């Protein structure tokens, strides 16, 4: 069929034409945004889930909701090699300047700009060459300028919230890959949101991260579980998956047979990223206005080639040879979670000896612990990829440190 008419959008963070299975989360997010604007207590949220469940897409849609409600927003992605302060200072500057342009200058906006100048100065204590924030104001001495993010970020976010409130608007902060924040940065973020909640300011945080982010927030500050909601994003149900496949096609006058839908669901297990990948290629290989089970078989070859060259390979190549051995041992044990001791035994080693590998893989976001002592991949179907490259003679166990 005509590839230009193809409605499906494979790729990280790309918003699908039919965002199935997430409507309840969007309803709750809308309530949080409206409550915060009128000064009522509103729990921010951090969505959790494996790779490929659409966390980034969900954040993007909630950002649209916030902007439609009149919020000023910023969207950042956490990095292992960049501090939270460095990530937030530039968008905070933009939001403060936007507030300054909205009308007659208020005392709160003036103070917010001064606090931002102080905040940037405090960040330069630790990052003298990595941050430049130009503001034609004097700093607010003694506020947000200590260089300690756990002290400075609450002051900064509070000043931003007060400035937004004076303009009768709100601020929504979106942080993707939030599990990459250091424990200290996570603690500072939690303290900042605790502060604005106590003060009744219109500031909302929406984050997204891998499943172990819930434990990370609790390790940083014990009250995090009372401050945030942690909606879990999993694979779609069969009905939701079928909707994600059929609805966009039907808008173009195209249908999937029941057998074709069943085959896509069997292979993809309902993960949104994979649903888009298979549907996209099935559309392109189909010869008529009906997508058949045979088209799915052809699309599977194309999809796996694409995923193996990009989605899976990109993550695999970040691993050291020893980390690849650990992942290969997990794959040989089969799908699902496995005990740390079982993985070590599969490697012919002891649990304590391979613990550094496990910890490194958790830090890299490749594996997580769904329960004490259990380990699972954060990337769905990754064990199948490892089986494929081993079958082709590219066995990661052949490489040693």
N, C-alpha and C positions, 0 to 999 in steps of 0.2 A: 504493500500500500504506500501511498504518498508519505514519505518521511517528514515532509514539512507540516502535514496535518497531525503528526504524531503528538498526542497530548501528554505523554508520560515524560517525566523529568528525572532520570537517574543522576546521582551525584550528591556529594556531601552538602547538606544544608539547603538543597533545592526544595522549594515548596511544591508538593504534589498538587495536581489539579483537584483531587478529592481527598481532603484531610480527614480520613475516617477514624473513628474510635477515640477522638480526643475532645469531643464537644463538652463533656462534663468539666474537664480541666479549664477550658476557655470560659465557661460560665462562672466557675469559682474565681478565676483570675479577674473577670470583669467586676465581680462583687468586691473583691479586695481593692481594686483600683478606685471604685466609687466610694467605698467606706473611707479610704485614706484621704480622699479629697475633702470630705466633710468632717475630718478630724476624729473619726472613730477608729478604734483599734482594728488593725488589719494585719494578719499574719502573711508575711512574704513567703515565697515558696522556692524550693530547690528541687527541680525534677530530676529523677535518677533513672538510669536504665543502661542496658548494654549498648555497644556500638550498633548503629543502624536502626534504632527504634524511632528516630525522628526528634531527638531532644532539641537540636538546633532549630529545626523547623518550628517546633512548639514555641521556643523563645521568640522567634521572629514574628509569629502570629500574635503573641501576647504584646509584643512591642507595637504592632499595628493597633491593637485595642487601646493601648495606653495613649498613643498619639491621637487616636480618634476621640479620646476622652479629654484631650487638652494637655496631656503631660509633656514635659520635656524629657527626652530619653537619651540614653547612651548604651552602646552595645560593645563589650570588649570580650576578648578571649584570653583566658589565663594561660601563662607560659611558665615552663619550669625555670627559665633563665631571665625572667623579668618580674620585678616586684609589683605588688598590687598598687602601691602609690604611683609608680611610674605609669601603669596602665590607666589609672583613673584621672590623674591630674589634667591631661589635655582635654578629655571630654568635659570635665568639671569646669574648665576655663570656658569652653564653648557655651555650656549651659548658663554660667553666670553672665556672660556677655549677652546671651539671648534674653535673659531676665532684665538686664540693664536696658535693652532696647524696647521692651514692651510698653513703656510709658514713663511717666514722671518718676524720677529716681526716688526710691524709698530708702529709709535708714537701714533696713534689713539688707537690701541689695548692695548698698555702699559697704556695709560691714562684711557681707559675703565676699566681695571682691578683695577686701583687705585680708580676710582670713585665707583666701586662696593664695594670695601673695605670700603670706606666712607659711602656708602648707608647702608651697613649692620650695621655699627657702629651707624648710626642714628636710625635705627629700634630698636636697643637694648635699646635706651632711654625709649621706651614704652613697650618693650617686652624683658626684660633682661634675662629671662630663656627660651624664646620660639624660639630663632633663633641663630644658629651658622654657620657662613660662613668662611671657612678656605681659605685664599689666602696668598701666600708668597710674598706680596708686601706691600709697605707703602701706607696708605690712601692718597687721594687727599684732603688735608685740605681745608675746606671752601666750598667744593662742595658736595652736596647731603648728608650732614651729620648733618643737623639741627634738625632732628627728626620730622619735619613737612612734611608730605607726599606731600602736594600740592606744596611745594618748591623742595623737594628732588627727587620725581619721574620724573618730566620733565628733571632734570639734568641727572638722571640715564639713561632714555630712549634715550636721545640725545647722550650721550656718547656711548651707545650700537649701535645706528644707525651710528654714525661716524666710529666706529670700523668696523662695517659690510661694510660700503661703501668703506673703505680702502682695504677690501678684495674682493671688487666687488661682493658682495652678499647682501642679505637683511634679515630682521628679521620680522617674523609674530607671533603675540601674539594672542592666542585663549582663550577666557574666556567664559565658560558656566555658566548658572544660574546667569547672571550678575546682575539681579535685587536684589540679596542679598548683593551687595556692599552697605556700608554706604554712606550717601550723601557726606561726606568728601572724602572718597576713590573714589567715582565716579567722584567728582570734580577734584581730582588729576590725574585720568586716562585721563579725557578730556583735562586737561591742558597739559599733556605729549604728547598726540597725536596732539594737536594744535601746540606745539613747534616743533615737528619733521616735520610737514607739512610745517610750515614756513621755516624751514631750508632745505627742499627738501631732507630729509633723507629717505632711503629705509626701513621704518618701517610701517607695516600694522597691524591694529587691526581687528579681527573678533570676534564678541560677539554674544551671544544668550540669550534671556530672555523672560519672560512673557510679555503680551501686555503693561502693565503699565510702562515698562522700558523706553519708549519714554518720558513719563511725568517725570520720575525720572531724566533722563539726563538733561532735560530742567530746572528742579528745581535746579540742581547742577550748571550748566553753561548755560546761555541763548543762547550761540552760538553753542551749541551741535548739533542743527538741521541742521546747515550749515556744520558741520564737518563730520557728519556721514550720511550714507544712512540707512534707517530702513525698509528693505524688510519684508513684512508680510507673514508668512507661515500659510496657512489655510488648510482645508481639501482638498483632491484631487477632481477634477471633476469626473463625472461618467466615462468618457473615460480614464482618467489617472488611476482611481481606477481599471478599468477592465484590463488595461495594467499591473498594479502591480500584479494582480492576475494571469492573463493568461500567460504572457511571461515566468516567471520562470517555470511554469508547462509544457509549450510546449517544453522547452529545455529538459525536461525529458520524452517527449512523452505522456504527460497527458493533458487532456482538461477539462475545466469547461463548463457545459451547460449554455445557456443564463439565464435560470431560477435560476441556482445556483449563477451566478454572481449577478443577480438582488437582490437575497436574502441577499447576503453578503453586497452589497452596501446599502440596506435598513437598515440593523442592525447597520453597522459600521459608516454610514454617511460620508464615505470617509476619516476617520482619519487613517493615515498610521500605527500607532501602532496597532489599532484594525484590520486593514486589514491583517497584518502579523499574528496576533493571530488567527483569524478565518481561514485563509488559511492553517496555520500550522496544526490545529486540523482537518480541513476538509480532508486534505491529509491523515492524520493518520487513520481516520475512514472509508475512502472510500475503496470499495472492488475491484474496477476495474480501468481501465485507464481513466475513465470519472468520474468527480466529479459532483454529482447530487444535486438537491435541497434538497432531503431527507438527504444527507450527511451533508448539511449545518445546518439542524435542529438538528442533533445529535451534530455537532461541536459547536453549540450555547450553549448547556448545558455544554459541557466541557470548553468552552472559558469563560463563565460567572463564573463558579466555580473557574477557574484559576485566573481571574481578581479580583473576590471578595476576594480571599485569599491573593492576592499580591498587584496588582496595586492600587486598590481602598482602601483596608483595611489599607495599609501602610500609606496612607494620612489621612484616617479617624482617626487612632489611635494617630496621632499627636495632635488632637484637644482636648480641654478641654470640659467638659460636656456642658457648656454654649455655646461654639463655635459650638458644635454639634446641639444644639437647633436652633441656627441661620441658619445653613445649612439645617436642616430639614424644617424650615419655608420656605426657598427658594425653596426646592424641592416640597413642597405642593402647591406652587404657579405655578408650571409647568416649562417646559424648557425655556431657554432663559434668558434675562436680566430682572431684576425687580427693581422698585423704592425702595430706602432705606425705605421710609415711609410705603410702602406696606409690606415689610418684618417685620418691627417693629410692624405693626398692626396685622400681622399673629401671632406674638409672644405675642400679648396682651400687648404691651409696646409702648414707644414713641421713635422716631428716635434718639433723643439725648441720651436716656438711653442705647441704644444698639450700639451707635457709637464706644465705645471701643472694642466691639466684632468684628465689621466690620473692624476696623483698624488692630486688631490682626490677623484676617484671611487674610487680604491683605499682611501683613508682612510675614506670613507663606506661601504665594504663593497659597492659596486655592481659593481666589476670586479676582476679579479685577473690575475696573470701566470702562466699554467701552464708557460711556458718563456721563456727570455730573449728579450725583444723581442716576445713574443706577449701579446695581451690578450683576455680573454673575460669575459662576464657571469657574476656569481655567482648570478644569479637565472635558473633554467631557463625557457626559452620567453619570456624578456623581449623578444627581438627581435620575436616575433609580436605582443606587446602594442603595441609601437611602430608596427608596420605597421597594426594596427587603429585606433589613435587618429589616425594620419595619414590613413587612408582615410576617417575620419569628419570630416576637416577640422580636426582638432586637432593640427596638425603642430608639434612642439617646435622645429623649425628656424625657425618664423615669429617666435619670441621671441628678442630679443637683449638682452644686458646693457646 
